[in-house]
Amino acid sequence: MQDVLIIGAGPAGLSMAAALADLGLDCLVLEQAPEAQIAAPAEDGREIALTHRGVGQLQALGAWQDLAPDEVWPLKAARVFNGQDTHSLGFEPEGTDHLGQLVPNHALRRIAYQGVQRRAQRVRLRCGTRVQGLTLGADAAEVLLEGGERLRAALVIAADSRFSATRRLAGIGAEMLDFGRSVILCRMRHQVPHQHVALECFHHGHTMAWLPLAEGMSSLVLTLDADQAQQRLADSDDAFLAWVQQHSQGRLGQLELAGPRHHYPLVATYAHRFSAQRLALIGDAAVGMHPVTAHGYNFGLYGVQVLAQALGAARQRDAQADPGAPGPLQQYDQIHRRATRTIYLGTNAVVRLFTDERPLARALRQGVLQGASRLPPLRALISAQLTGRGGPGASLLRQLRSLVVH
């Protein structure tokens, strides 16, 4: 019987396997895609804003060192604009010189694969494998594969996307919020230096975020209603560039398309539970975030850290501890829920407010930006959440409550 079966070889699943291997646990990772796609993932347009805590977790796994210098760019500050208003709300780091680091998603996927290759004695990767059934028993969990093969393990970990089939097989529901919007991603060269400052521009009918990469280069994250996104995708490169240039309001000067366009629908998910008998959910299978606050990938790393710590503590007490015992799984569930729930709800509320085109909503969001700019402690608290320096399990709600009390 296997110690741990992990379903899904994305960054969360592979990072989880690496963390558990370091605890002395043997892991088998099951993945539908061919191994060539996992070993050398294609560029997908996504740039990930890693918090300090997220970077620290990758360093602890020995993965951060595998990134090339030209795959990491500092994010020193962020500014939020509402419509054509020249006033902006700024976020600067507290106690450090940057909010986080920007890294291409495909590079993070690659280093996660490299990490499990270094742990080949304890981690096996089985690709081209589809899971059809799941049984969670008192003594073991059993996975049924396509073709009829059955695998048993002390613990099964689902890391198979926000639309997790494993979560459904386990009978765990999830909140799903379909924003009816899509995101178009592409790299743009620009005339005005970005100075490593991200811009989040909430325009009427769409949102433009600019993530600073190499000098003179940013990643455009364009959020539109789904039907409008299809129109922009159908545009020629010249027509698309002209549309972006018109709506960028000159903040980065003359623009030039520097890569292909990528398209993703926007759906947020939150599992009703993060654990069950001999099962844990991590990554997007637990929490699938809207990208506006850049927490999604970081939440995956936080979950890996918390679950590994819970299982590691159990093994310190008893070297023969059952990996699927309920205590550590329940502890993980509680801690990770406290760390993510408020930010998930708050992010969805912000997205609704800043994409609502009714006059009252426009006035309210202008008031929110102006009010936050006059409250440095509030900006500091939000910055702490952006950097991940609030500590494991910290929530903006608890910090706000503390601010009011004291």
C-alpha positions in Angstrom: 0.0 0.0 0.0 1.2 3.5 -0.9 1.8 6.1 1.8 0.2 8.9 -0.3 -1.5 9.1 -3.7 -1.6 12.6 -5.2 -4.0 13.2 -8.0 -2.8 16.0 -10.3 0.8 17.0 -11.3 0.4 20.7 -11.4 2.6 22.9 -9.2 0.5 22.3 -6.1 0.5 18.5 -6.5 4.2 18.2 -7.3 5.2 20.6 -4.5 3.1 18.6 -2.1 4.9 15.4 -3.2 8.3 17.1 -2.7 7.3 18.3 0.8 6.1 14.9 1.8 9.1 13.1 0.4 11.2 15.4 2.7 9.2 14.0 5.6 10.1 10.4 4.6 6.8 9.6 2.9 6.5 7.7 -0.4 4.2 9.4 -2.9 2.7 8.3 -6.2 1.5 11.2 -8.4 -1.2 10.5 -10.9 -1.7 12.8 -13.9 -3.8 12.6 -17.1 -1.4 14.6 -19.3 1.7 13.1 -20.9 4.9 13.5 -19.0 6.5 15.6 -21.7 4.0 18.4 -21.0 4.8 18.2 -17.3 8.6 18.2 -17.8 8.6 21.1 -20.3 5.4 23.1 -20.0 4.5 25.5 -22.7 4.3 29.2 -22.1 0.7 30.0 -21.2 0.6 33.8 -20.7 0.2 33.7 -16.9 2.6 35.6 -14.7 2.4 34.7 -11.0 2.9 37.3 -8.3 4.5 35.4 -5.5 4.3 36.7 -2.0 7.3 36.6 0.4 5.8 33.6 2.1 5.3 31.9 -1.3 8.9 32.5 -2.2 10.0 31.2 1.2 8.1 28.0 0.6 9.7 27.5 -2.8 13.1 28.1 -1.2 12.4 25.6 1.5 11.6 23.0 -1.2 14.8 23.8 -3.1 12.8 24.9 -6.1 13.4 28.6 -6.2 17.1 28.1 -7.0 16.1 26.4 -10.3 14.7 29.6 -11.8 16.8 31.5 -14.2 17.6 35.2 -13.4 15.5 36.4 -16.4 12.5 34.4 -15.0 12.1 36.6 -11.9 11.1 40.2 -11.7 10.5 42.3 -8.5 7.1 43.8 -7.8 8.0 46.9 -5.9 4.6 48.6 -5.6 1.1 48.6 -7.0 -1.3 51.4 -7.9 -5.1 51.1 -8.4 -7.0 53.5 -10.7 -10.8 53.9 -11.1 -12.0 54.9 -14.6 -10.3 57.9 -16.0 -9.5 59.4 -12.6 -5.8 60.4 -12.4 -6.0 59.8 -8.6 -4.8 56.3 -7.6 -4.5 54.2 -4.5 -1.0 53.0 -3.9 0.4 50.0 -2.1 4.0 49.9 -1.0 5.8 47.1 1.0 6.2 47.4 4.7 9.6 46.5 6.1 11.0 45.4 2.7 11.7 46.8 -0.7 9.2 44.9 -2.7 5.7 43.5 -2.5 6.7 40.2 -4.1 8.2 38.6 -7.2 6.7 37.9 -10.6 7.5 34.6 -12.3 6.0 33.0 -15.4 3.6 30.2 -14.6 5.3 27.7 -17.0 8.6 28.3 -15.2 7.0 27.5 -11.8 5.5 24.3 -13.3 9.0 23.3 -14.7 10.8 23.8 -11.3 8.1 21.8 -9.5 8.8 18.9 -11.9 12.5 19.2 -11.4 11.9 19.1 -7.6 10.2 15.7 -7.7 12.9 14.4 -10.1 15.5 15.1 -7.4 13.4 13.0 -5.0 12.9 10.1 -7.3 13.6 7.6 -4.5 10.4 8.6 -2.8 8.2 10.2 -5.6 6.9 8.4 -8.6 5.1 10.2 -11.4 2.6 8.2 -13.5 1.3 10.2 -16.4 -1.4 9.4 -19.0 -3.5 8.0 -16.1 -7.2 8.8 -15.5 -9.0 8.3 -12.2 -12.5 6.9 -12.4 -13.4 6.1 -8.9 -12.6 6.8 -5.2 -13.4 4.9 -2.1 -12.4 6.4 1.3 -12.4 3.6 3.9 -11.5 3.5 7.6 -8.2 1.7 7.0 -7.2 2.9 3.5 -8.3 4.9 0.5 -8.7 3.1 -2.9 -8.5 4.7 -6.3 -10.0 3.1 -9.4 -8.1 3.9 -12.6 -9.4 3.8 -16.1 -9.0 0.2 -17.3 -9.9 -1.3 -13.9 -6.6 -1.1 -11.9 -7.0 -0.3 -8.2 -4.5 1.5 -6.1 -4.6 1.7 -2.3 -3.0 4.4 -0.1 -3.1 5.7 3.5 -3.9 9.1 2.2 -5.2 10.6 -1.1 -4.5 14.2 -1.9 -6.6 16.0 -4.6 -4.7 18.6 -6.6 -6.6 18.3 -9.9 -7.9 21.9 -10.5 -10.7 24.1 -9.3 -13.1 21.8 -11.2 -11.7 18.8 -9.3 -13.2 15.4 -10.3 -11.6 13.9 -7.2 -13.5 16.4 -5.0 -16.7 15.4 -6.6 -16.0 11.6 -6.3 -15.4 12.2 -2.6 -18.9 13.8 -2.3 -17.5 17.3 -1.4 -19.3 20.2 -2.9 -17.9 23.6 -3.7 -19.1 27.2 -4.0 -18.7 28.3 -7.6 -18.9 31.9 -8.7 -18.9 32.3 -12.5 -18.2 36.0 -13.1 -19.4 35.8 -16.7 -16.1 37.3 -17.6 -12.9 36.2 -19.3 -9.3 37.3 -19.1 -7.0 37.9 -22.1 -3.3 37.7 -21.3 -0.4 38.9 -23.4 3.0 40.6 -23.1 3.4 44.2 -24.3 6.5 46.3 -24.9 6.0 50.0 -23.8 7.7 53.3 -24.0 7.3 54.6 -20.4 9.4 52.7 -17.8 7.2 50.7 -15.4 9.7 51.1 -12.5 8.5 47.7 -11.3 5.1 49.0 -10.3 1.9 47.1 -11.2 -1.1 49.0 -12.4 -4.7 47.9 -11.8 -7.0 50.0 -13.9 -10.8 49.6 -13.4 -12.3 51.1 -16.5 -16.0 51.1 -17.4 -16.7 47.7 -19.0 -13.3 46.2 -18.6 -10.2 46.0 -16.3 -6.6 46.4 -17.3 -3.8 45.2 -15.1 -0.2 45.7 -16.1 2.4 43.5 -14.4 6.0 44.7 -14.7 8.4 42.2 -16.2 11.8 43.0 -17.8 12.6 46.7 -18.5 10.2 48.0 -21.1 8.0 44.9 -20.9 4.8 44.2 -19.0 2.1 41.5 -19.0 -1.3 42.8 -19.8 -4.2 41.1 -18.0 -7.4 42.3 -19.7 -10.7 41.3 -18.1 -13.8 41.6 -20.1 -17.4 40.3 -20.3 -17.2 36.9 -22.0 -18.8 38.1 -25.3 -16.5 41.2 -25.5 -13.5 38.9 -24.9 -14.4 36.9 -27.9 -14.6 40.0 -30.0 -11.1 41.1 -28.9 -9.7 37.6 -29.5 -11.2 37.7 -33.1 -9.3 41.0 -33.7 -6.2 41.0 -35.8 -3.0 41.8 -33.9 -3.1 45.4 -35.2 -6.7 45.9 -34.3 -6.2 44.5 -30.8 -3.1 46.6 -30.2 -5.0 49.7 -31.4 -7.9 48.9 -29.0 -5.5 48.4 -26.0 -3.6 51.6 -26.9 -6.8 53.6 -26.9 -7.9 52.3 -23.5 -4.5 52.4 -21.8 -4.9 56.2 -21.4 -1.2 56.6 -22.2 0.0 55.4 -18.8 2.8 53.3 -20.4 3.2 55.4 -23.6 3.4 53.8 -27.0 2.7 50.0 -26.9 3.8 47.1 -29.0 2.5 43.5 -28.9 5.3 41.2 -27.8 3.6 37.8 -27.7 0.5 35.7 -28.4 -2.8 36.3 -26.7 -4.1 33.7 -24.2 -7.7 33.4 -23.0 -9.2 32.0 -19.8 -12.7 32.1 -18.3 -13.1 33.5 -14.8 -14.6 31.2 -12.2 -13.9 31.2 -8.5 -14.4 28.1 -6.3 -14.2 27.3 -2.7 -14.6 23.7 -1.4 -17.1 23.1 1.4 -14.4 21.1 3.1 -10.7 20.7 2.6 -10.5 17.2 4.1 -12.5 14.1 4.6 -11.7 10.5 5.7 -8.2 9.8 4.3 -8.5 12.7 1.9 -7.1 16.3 1.6 -7.7 19.0 -1.0 -4.9 21.4 -1.9 -4.3 24.0 -4.6 -7.2 25.0 -6.7 -9.1 21.9 -5.7 -9.5 23.6 -2.3 -9.6 27.3 -3.3 -9.8 28.7 -6.8 -9.3 32.4 -6.7 -10.1 35.3 -9.0 -6.6 36.6 -10.1 -7.2 40.2 -9.2 -5.4 39.8 -5.8 -2.8 37.2 -7.1 -3.5 34.9 -4.1 -4.4 31.8 -6.0 -1.0 30.3 -6.6 0.2 31.4 -3.2 -2.7 29.8 -1.5 -1.7 26.5 -3.1 1.8 26.9 -1.6 0.4 27.8 1.8 -1.8 24.7 1.7 1.2 22.5 0.9 3.1 24.1 3.8 0.3 23.7 6.4 -0.5 20.1 5.4 3.2 19.1 5.4 3.6 20.7 8.8 0.6 18.9 10.3 1.8 15.5 9.0 5.4 16.3 10.0 4.4 17.1 13.5 2.5 13.8 13.7 5.6 11.9 12.5 7.7 13.6 15.1 5.5 12.3 17.8 5.4 8.8 16.2 7.7 7.8 13.4 5.1 5.2 12.3 2.1 7.7 12.4 -0.6 7.0 9.9 -0.5 9.7 7.1 -4.3 9.4 6.8 -5.1 9.8 10.4 -7.9 12.3 11.0 -6.2 14.7 13.5 -3.6 16.3 11.1 -6.1 16.4 8.2 -8.6 18.3 10.4 -5.9 20.6 11.7 -4.9 21.4 8.1 -8.6 22.0 7.2 -9.1 24.5 10.0 -5.9 26.4 9.5 -6.1 26.7 5.8 -9.7 27.7 5.9 -8.9 30.5 8.4 -6.1 31.7 6.1 -8.2 31.8 2.9 -11.9 32.3 3.7 -11.9 36.0 4.4 -9.6 36.9 1.5 -11.8 34.7 -0.9 -15.0 36.5 0.1 -13.3 39.9 0.2 -11.8 39.4 -3.3 -15.2 38.4 -4.8 -16.8 41.5 -3.1 -14.2 43.8 -4.6 -14.5 42.3 -8.0 -18.3 42.7 -7.9 -18.0 46.3 -6.8 -15.4 47.3 -9.4 -17.1 45.6 -12.3 -20.6 47.0 -11.5 -21.4 49.7 -14.0 -24.4 51.2 -12.2 -23.9 54.8 -11.2 -24.2 54.0 -7.4 -21.5 51.4 -7.7 -19.2 53.8 -9.6 -19.6 56.4 -6.9 -19.1 53.8 -4.1 -15.8 52.5 -5.5 -14.5 56.0 -5.9 -15.3 56.5 -2.3 -13.6 53.3 -1.3 -10.4 54.3 -3.1 -10.3 57.8 -1.6 -11.2 56.5 1.8 -8.4 53.9 1.8 -5.9 56.4 0.6 -6.6 58.5 3.7 -6.1 55.5 6.1 -2.4 54.5 6.0 -3.1 51.7 8.5 -5.6 50.1 6.2 -3.2 50.3 3.3 -0.5 48.7 5.4 -2.8 45.8 6.3 -3.7 45.2 2.7 0.0 45.4 1.7 0.7 42.8 4.4 -1.8 40.5 2.7 -0.3 41.2 -0.7 3.2 40.3 0.5 2.1 37.3 2.6 4.0 38.7 5.6 0.9 38.6 7.9 2.0 35.2 9.1 0.4 31.7 8.6 -3.3 31.9 9.1 -3.4 35.7 9.4 -6.5 37.3 8.0 -7.3 40.9 7.0 -10.5 40.6 9.1 -8.7 39.8 12.3 -6.1 42.5 11.7 -8.9 45.1 11.1 -10.7 44.0 14.2 -7.4 44.4 16.2 -7.0 47.9 14.7 -10.4 48.9 15.8 -10.0 47.5 19.3 -6.7 49.0 20.0 
